[in-house]
């Protein structure tokens, strides 16, 4: 077989393997979504979305406290994590070519690989013990630690894809470097940056382990940043391991609501950024 024929055959084999992997990933996603919808849809109604949980042993109730708590915790994580992660990504992309930049890059990679339960224990020792109670604030800080390395590394790679000539054109016009980065380079990498932010939000929205050590959970509504707060992952975990069939059904419903919240947030952010571009 000629060299050309060998390369051609190898190309078709690799294309076939890539297509097979893509189909496998798509089928797995569709299977998970279909099963979650089938199990969770019967539990969803207006009362389920707007009511507080019932005491142990009583049927009914809802997850309004968990929905509000999840939105609050993810919001706090975004307020803390997005600025830090984005600025770290800008630094690594534009000024991180020396030894300190390598240290920051390595630290972000290590932090990305740290198990979330370890981050929860760290924030418990750093914040919860000092405050004297579990709180929404400590939960937001824990989730922010998980978001920051994802946003930083994704933003760095996205900013590196912006051609150097665009930076040079801005500087040649007399625009300061900081303004060139914010007004020219960052908008050019907006799609990748937003993707990193959405990945971080999706990751922290489903985290349970760090919230067990920080937010802890609350069967009531929001009572302040310095008090425990409920969250959908916590409620799913506790209801799923309970012996009550009604709670197990509500756990599937809460899982479907959590997926829907992440999907809706992703779609809305994509639409808004597309209009801006």
SESE-631466 format. One record per residue: x, y, z of N, C-alpha, C in turn; chain. Coordinates in steps of 0.2 Angstrom, whole numbers, plus 5000, padded with zeros to 4 digits. Each point is the difference from the previous one (the first is absolute). Example, Ala and Ser with C-alpha at 12.3 -4.5 7.8 and 13.67 -1.06 7.14 Angstrom:
residues 2
5066  4972  5039  4996  5006  5000  5004  5006  5000  A
4998  5005  4996  5004  5006  5001  4996  5005  5003  A
end
This chain:
residues 277
5004  4994  5000  4996  5006  5000  5004  5006  5000  A
4999  5005  4996  5004  5006  4999  4999  5004  5006  A
5005  5005  5001  5000  5005  5006  4993  5004  5000  A
4998  5002  4994  4994  5004  4999  4994  4996  5002  A
5000  4994  4998  4994  4996  5002  5000  4998  5007  A
5006  4999  5003  5000  4999  5008  4998  5006  5004  A
5002  5006  4997  4997  5007  5004  4993  5000  4999  A
4997  4999  4994  4993  5000  4999  4996  4996  5004  A
5003  4994  5001  4996  4995  5004  5000  5002  5007  A
5006  5002  5003  5001  5002  5006  4995  5006  5002  A
5000  5005  4995  4995  5006  5001  4993  4998  5001  A
4998  4995  4995  4993  4998  5001  4999  4996  5006  A
5004  4996  5003  5000  4996  5006  4999  5005  5006  A
5004  5005  5000  5000  5005  5005  4994  5004  5000  A
4998  5002  4994  4993  5004  4999  4994  4995  5003  A
5001  4994  4998  4994  4996  5003  5000  4999  5007  A
5006  5000  5003  5001  4999  5008  4997  5007  5003  A
5002  5005  4997  4998  5007  5003  4992  5000  4999  A
4997  4998  4995  4993  5000  4999  4997  4995  5005  A
5003  4994  5001  4997  4996  5005  5000  5002  5007  A
5006  5004  5002  5000  5003  5006  4995  5005  5001  A
4999  5004  4995  4995  5006  5000  4993  4997  5001  A
4998  4995  4996  4994  4996  5001  4999  4997  5007  A
5005  4997  5003  5000  4997  5006  4998  5006  5005  A
5004  5005  5000  4999  5006  5005  4993  5003  4999  A
4997  5000  4994  4993  5003  4999  4995  4995  5003  A
5001  4994  4998  4995  4995  5002  5000  5000  5008  A
5006  5000  5003  5000  5000  5008  4996  5006  5002  A
5001  5006  4997  4997  5006  5003  4992  4999  4999  A
4998  4998  4994  4993  4999  4999  4997  4995  5005  A
5004  4995  5001  4997  4995  5005  4999  5002  5007  A
5005  5004  5002  5000  5003  5007  4994  5005  5000  A
5000  5005  4995  4994  5004  5000  4993  4997  5000  A
5000  4995  4995  4993  4997  5000  4998  4996  5006  A
5005  4997  5003  4998  4996  5006  4998  5005  5006  A
5004  5006  5000  4998  5005  5006  4994  5003  4998  A
4998  5001  4994  4993  5003  4998  4995  4995  5002  A
5001  4994  4998  4995  4995  5002  4999  4999  5007  A
5005  5000  5004  4999  4999  5007  4998  5007  5004  A
5002  5005  4997  4999  5007  5004  4994  5004  4998  A
4998  4999  4994  4994  5004  4997  4994  4999  5004  A
4998  4993  5002  4994  4999  5004  5000  5004  5007  A
5005  5002  5002  5000  5003  5007  5000  5008  4999  A
5001  5002  4994  5000  5008  5000  4993  5003  4998  A
4998  5004  5005  4994  5004  4999  5001  5007  5003  A
4995  5004  5000  5001  5007  5003  5001  5000  5007  A
4997  4995  5004  5001  5000  5007  5007  4997  5002  A
5002  4996  4996  5007  4997  5001  5005  5006  4999  A
4999  5004  4995  5005  5006  4999  5000  5005  5005  A
4994  5001  5003  4999  5006  5004  4999  4999  5008  A
5000  4994  5002  4999  4998  5007  5006  4998  5003  A
5000  5001  5007  5006  4997  5004  4999  4993  5002  A
5005  4997  5001  5000  4992  5002  4996  4999  5006  A
4996  4994  5000  4996  4998  5005  5004  4996  5006  A
4998  5000  5006  5004  4996  5005  5000  4993  4998  A
5005  4997  5004  5001  4992  4998  4994  4996  5001  A
4998  4996  4996  4995  4996  5000  4993  5002  4997  A
5000  5007  4998  4994  5003  4997  5002  5000  4992  A
4995  4999  4996  5000  5000  4993  4999  5007  4998  A
5002  5002  4993  5000  5006  4997  5006  5005  5002  A
4999  5006  4999  5005  5005  5001  5004  5001  4994  A
5004  5005  5000  5004  5002  4994  5007  5001  5001  A
5003  5004  4995  5007  5001  5000  5001  5008  4999  A
4996  5004  5002  5001  5007  4999  5006  5003  5003  A
5001  4997  5007  5006  5002  5003  5006  4998  4997  A
5000  4994  4997  5006  4998  4997  5002  5004  4993  A
4995  5001  4997  5001  5004  4993  5003  5007  5002  A
4997  5003  5005  5002  5007  5002  5007  4999  5003  A
5002  4995  5004  5006  4999  5002  5005  4999  4995  A
4999  4996  4995  5004  4998  4995  5002  5007  4996  A
4995  5004  4998  5001  5006  4996  5004  5005  5004  A
4999  5000  5007  5004  5004  5004  5008  4998  5000  A
5001  4993  5001  5006  4998  5001  5004  5000  4994  A
4997  4999  4994  5004  5001  4994  5001  5007  4998  A
4995  5004  5002  5001  5008  4999  5006  5002  5004  A
5001  4998  5007  5005  5002  5004  5007  4997  4997  A
5000  4994  4997  5006  4997  4997  5002  5004  4994  A
4995  5002  4996  5002  5004  4994  5003  5007  5002  A
4997  5003  5005  5002  5007  5002  5007  4999  5003  A
5002  4995  5003  5007  4999  5003  5004  4997  4994  A
4998  4995  4997  5004  4996  4996  5002  5003  4993  A
4995  5003  4997  5001  5002  4993  5005  5006  5000  A
4999  5005  5004  5006  5005  4999  5007  4998  5001  A
5000  4995  5005  5007  4998  5002  5003  4995  4994  A
4995  4996  4998  5002  4995  4995  5002  5004  4993  A
4996  5005  4999  5001  5003  4993  5006  5004  5000  A
5001  5004  5006  5006  5004  5000  5006  4995  5001  A
5000  4994  5003  5006  4996  5000  5001  4997  4993  A
4994  4999  4996  5001  4998  4993  5003  5005  4996  A
4998  5006  5001  5003  5006  4996  5008  5000  5002  A
5001  5000  5006  5008  5000  5002  5004  4995  4997  A
4997  4993  5000  5004  4995  4997  5001  5000  4993  A
4995  5003  4996  5000  5001  4993  5005  5005  4998  A
4999  5006  5003  5004  5006  4998  5006  5001  5003  A
5001  4998  5007  5006  5001  5003  5003  4994  5004  A
4998  4994  4998  5002  4994  5004  5005  4996  4997  A
5005  5003  4996  5005  4997  4996  5006  4998  5005  A
5000  5002  5006  5006  4999  5004  4999  4995  5006  A
5004  5000  5004  5000  4994  5005  4994  5001  5005  A
4998  5006  5002  4994  5001  5004  4994  4998  4997  A
5000  5001  4993  4994  4998  4996  4999  4993  5000  A
5006  4996  5000  5000  4993  5000  4997  4997  5006  A
5002  5004  5006  4998  4998  5006  4992  5001  5001  A
4998  5005  4998  4993  5002  5000  4996  4994  4996  A
5002  4999  4994  4997  4995  4995  5000  4993  5003  A
5006  4998  5003  5000  4994  5004  4995  4999  5006  A
5000  5006  5003  4995  5000  5006  4993  4999  4998  A
4998  5004  4995  4993  4999  4997  4999  4993  4998  A
5005  4997  4997  4999  4993  4998  4999  4995  5006  A
5004  5001  5005  4999  4996  5006  4994  5001  5003  A
4998  5007  5001  4993  5001  5003  4994  4997  4996  A
5001  5000  4994  4995  4997  4996  4999  4993  5001  A
5005  4996  5002  5000  4993  5001  4999  4998  5007  A
5000  5005  5005  4998  4999  5007  4993  4998  5001  A
4999  4994  5003  4993  4998  5001  4996  5005  5004  A
4993  5001  4998  4996  5005  5002  4999  5000  5008  A
5000  4993  5002  4999  4999  5007  5006  5003  5005  A
5006  5000  4997  5006  5003  5003  4999  5008  5000  A
4998  5003  4995  4998  5007  5000  4995  5002  5005  A
4995  4995  5001  4995  5001  5005  5003  5000  5007  A
5004  4995  5001  5003  5000  5007  5005  5006  5001  A
5003  5002  4995  5005  5006  5001  4996  5007  5001  A
4994  5001  4997  4996  5005  5001  4996  5000  5007  A
4999  4994  5002  4997  4998  5007  5005  5003  5005  A
5006  4998  4999  5005  5002  5005  5002  5008  5000  A
5000  5002  4993  5001  5007  4999  4995  5005  5002  A
4994  4998  4999  4994  5005  5000  4995  4998  5005  A
4998  4994  5000  4994  4997  5004  5002  5000  5007  A
5006  4998  5002  5002  5000  5007  5001  5007  5003  A
5002  5004  4996  5001  5007  5002  4994  5004  5001  A
4995  4998  4995  4993  5004  5001  4996  4997  5005  A
5002  4993  5002  4996  4997  5005  4994  4997  4998  A
4998  4999  4993  4994  4997  4998  5001  4999  4992  A
4996  4995  4998  5000  4999  4993  4996  5006  4997  A
5002  5002  4993  4997  5006  4997  5000  4999  4993  A
4996  5004  4997  4999  5001  4993  5007  5003  4997  A
5003  5005  5004  5006  5003  4998  5006  4995  4999  A
5000  4995  5005  5006  4995  5000  4998  4995  4994  A
4994  4999  4998  4999  4996  4995  5001  5003  4993  A
4999  5007  4999  5002  5003  4994  5008  5001  5000  A
5003  5000  5005  5007  5000  5000  5003  4994  4997  A
4998  4994  5003  5002  4994  4998  4999  4999  4993  A
4994  5001  4997  4998  5000  4993  5005  5004  4996  A
5001  5006  5002  5005  5005  4997  5007  4997  4999  A
5002  4996  5005  5007  4997  4999  5000  4995  4995  A
4994  4996  4999  4999  4995  4994  5000  5004  4993  A
4997  5006  5000  4999  5003  4994  5006  5003  4997  A
5004  5003  5005  5006  5004  4998  5005  4997  4995  A
5002  4994  5001  5005  4997  4996  4997  4998  4993  A
4994  4999  5000  4996  4998  4993  5000  5006  4996  A
4998  5006  5003  4999  5006  4996  5007  5003  4998  A
5005  4999  5005  5007  5003  4998  5003  4996  4994  A
5000  4994  5000  5003  4996  4995  4997  5001  4994  A
4993  5000  5000  4996  5000  4994  5001  5007  4997  A
5000  5005  5004  5001  5007  4997  5007  5001  4998  A
5005  4997  5003  5007  5001  4997  5000  4997  4993  A
4998  4994  4999  5000  4996  4994  4996  5004  4994  A
4994  5003  5002  4996  5004  4996  5004  5006  4998  A
5003  5004  5004  5003  5006  4999  5007  4999  4996  A
5003  4994  5000  5006  4998  4996  4998  4999  4993  A
4994  4999  4999  4998  4999  4993  4999  5006  4996  A
4999  5006  5004  4999  5006  4996  5007  5002  4997  A
5000  5001  4993  5007  5002  4997  5004  5005  5003  A
5006  5000  5000  5004  5005  5003  5000  5006  4996  A
4999  5000  4994  4999  5006  4996  4995  5004  5002  A
4994  4998  5003  4995  5004  5002  5002  5004  5006  A
5004  4997  5005  5003  5004  5005  5005  5005  4998  A
5004  4998  4995  5005  5005  4997  4996  5006  4997  A
4994  4999  4996  4997  5005  4997  4997  5005  5005  A
4997  4997  5006  4998  5005  5005  5005  5004  5003  A
5006  4997  5001  5005  5004  5003  5003  5005  4995  A
5000  4998  4994  5003  5005  4995  4995  5006  4999  A
4994  4999  5002  4995  5006  5000  5001  5004  5006  A
5005  4998  5005  5001  5004  5006  4995  4998  5006  A
4997  4995  4999  4995  4998  5005  5004  4996  5006  A
4999  5002  5006  5004  4997  5006  4999  4992  5000  A
5005  4997  5002  5000  4993  5000  4994  4997  5004  A
4998  5003  5006  4994  4997  5004  4994  5001  4996  A
4999  5006  4996  4994  5001  4996  5000  4996  4994  A
5006  4998  4997  5000  4996  4994  4997  4993  5002  A
5003  4997  5006  4997  4994  5003  4993  5000  5001  A
4997  5005  5003  4993  5000  5002  4996  5001  4994  A
5002  5005  4996  4995  5002  4995  5001  4996  4993  A
5006  4997  4999  5001  4997  4994  5001  4992  5000  A
5005  4998  5005  5002  4993  5001  4994  4996  5003  A
4998  5003  5005  4994  4996  5004  4994  4999  4996  A
4997  5005  4997  4995  4999  4995  5001  4995  4995  A
5006  5000  4997  5002  4995  4995  5000  4993  5003  A
5001  4999  5006  5000  4993  5003  4993  4999  5004  A
4995  5004  4999  4994  5000  5004  4997  4993  5000  A
4999  4997  4995  4997  4993  4999  5003  4995  5005  A
5007  5000  4999  5003  4995  5004  5000  5002  5008  A
5000  5006  5001  5000  5002  5007  4993  4998  5003  A
4995  5002  4997  4993  4998  5002  4999  4993  5001  A
5003  4996  4995  5000  4992  5001  5003  4998  5006  A
5006  5003  5002  5003  4998  5006  4996  5002  5006  A
4997  5006  5000  4995  5002  5006  4995  4995  5000  A
4997  4998  4995  4994  4996  5000  5002  4993  5002  A
5006  4997  4998  5003  4994  5003  5000  5000  5007  A
5003  5006  5003  5001  5001  5007  4993  5000  5004  A
4995  5004  4997  4994  5000  5003  4996  4993  5000  A
5001  4996  4995  4997  4994  4999  5003  4995  5005  A
5007  5001  5001  5003  4995  5005  4998  5002  5007  A
5000  5006  5002  4998  5001  5007  4993  5000  5002  A
4996  5000  4994  4992  5000  5002  4999  4993  5002  A
5004  4995  4998  4998  4993  5002  5004  4997  5006  A
5004  5004  5003  5005  4998  5005  4996  4999  5007  A
5001  4994  5003  4997  4999  5006  5005  5000  5006  A
5006  4996  4999  5004  4999  5006  5003  5007  5003  A
5002  5005  4996  5002  5006  5004  4994  5003  5004  A
4994  5000  4998  4995  5003  5003  4998  4996  5006  A
5001  4994  5001  4999  4996  5006  5004  5003  5006  A
5006  5003  4998  5005  5003  5005  4999  5008  5001  A
4996  5003  4996  4999  5007  5000  4993  5002  5000  A
4996  4999  4995  4993  5003  5000  4996  4996  5005  A
5001  4993  5000  4997  4995  5004  4993  4999  4998  A
4996  5004  4999  4993  4999  4998  4995  5004  5005  A
4994  5001  4998  4995  5003  5004  4993  4999  4997  A
4996  4997  5004  4993  4999  4998  4996  5006  4999  A
5002  5006  5002  4996  5006  4999  5003  5004  4995  A
4997  5006  4998  5003  5004  4995  5006  5004  5002  A
5002  5004  4996  5006  5004  5001  5000  5004  5007  A
5005  5000  5004  5000  5003  5006  5006  5004  5002  A
5004  5002  4994  5005  5004  5001  5007  4996  4998  A
5005  5004  4998  5006  4997  4997  5004  4997  5006  A
4998  5001  5006  5004  4997  5005  4996  4994  5004  A
4995  4998  4996  4996  4994  5002  5001  4994  4995  A
4998  4994  5002  5000  4995  4996  4995  5001  4994  A
5001  4997  4994  4996  5001  4995  4999  4993  4996  A
4994  4999  4997  4999  4994  4997  5003  5000  4993  A
5000  4995  4996  5003  5000  4993  4997  4993  4997  A
4999  5001  4994  4997  4994  4996  5005  4994  5001  A
5006  5000  4999  5004  4994  5001  5000  4997  5007  A
4999  5004  5005  5000  4997  5007  4993  4997  5001  A
4995  5003  4997  4993  4997  5001  4999  4994  4996  A
5003  5000  4994  5000  4993  4996  5004  4995  5003  A
5006  5001  5003  5004  4995  5004  4996  4998  5006  A
4997  5004  5004  4996  4998  5006  4994  4996  4998  A
4996  5002  4995  4994  4997  4998  5001  4993  4997  A
5006  5000  4996  5001  4994  4996  5002  4994  5005  A
5003  5002  5005  5002  4994  5005  4995  4999  5005  A
4995  5003  5000  4994  4999  5005  4996  4994  4999  A
4997  4997  5005  4996  4994  4998  4993  5002  4998  A
4998  5006  4999  4993  5002  4998  5000  5001  4993  A
4995  4996  4997  4999  5000  4992  4998  5007  4998  A
4997  5004  5004  4998  5007  4998  5006  5004  4999  A
5004  5000  5005  5007  5004  5000  5004  4998  4994  A
5000  4993  4999  5004  4998  4994  4998  5002  4993  A
4993  5001  5000  4997  5003  4994  5002  5007  4999  A
4999  5004  5006  5002  5007  5000  5008  5001  4998  A
5004  4995  5002  5007  5001  4998  5001  4999  4993  A
4996  4996  4996  5000  5000  4993  4998  5007  4997  A
4994  5002  5003  4998  5007  4998  5005  5005  5001  A
5003  5000  5006  5005  5006  5001  5006  4999  4995  A
5002  4994  4998  5005  4999  4996  4998  5003  4993  A
4994  4999  4998  4998  5002  4993  5000  5008  5000  A
4998  5003  5006  4999  5007  5001  5008  5003  4999  A
5004  4997  5004  5007  5002  5000  5003  5000  4992  A
4999  4994  4997  5002  5000  4993  4997  5006  4996  A
4993  5001  5001  4997  5005  4996  5003  5007  5002  A
5001  5001  5006  5003  5007  5002  5007  5001  4996  A
5004  4995  5000  5007  5000  4997  4999  5002  4992  A
4995  4996  4997  4999  5001  4993  4997  5007  4999  A
4995  5002  5003  4998  5007  4999  5005  5005  5001  A
5004  5000  5005  5005  5005  5001  5005  5000  4994  A
5002  4994  4998  5005  4999  4994  4997  5003  4994  A
4993  4999  4999  4997  5003  4994  5000  5007  5000  A
4997  5003  5006  5000  5007  5000  5006  5004  5000  A
5006  4997  5003  5006  5003  4999  5003  5000  4993  A
4999  4995  4997  5002  4999  4993  4996  5005  4995  A
4994  5001  5001  4996  5005  4996  5002  5007  5002  A
5001  5002  5006  5002  5006  5002  5007  5002  4997  A
5005  4995  5001  5007  5002  4997  5000  5000  4992  A
4995  4996  4997  5000  5000  4993  4998  5007  4997  A
4994  5003  5004  4998  5006  4998  5005  5005  5001  A
5004  5000  5005  5005  5005  5001  5006  5000  4995  A
5001  4994  4998  5005  4999  4995  4998  5003  4993  A
end
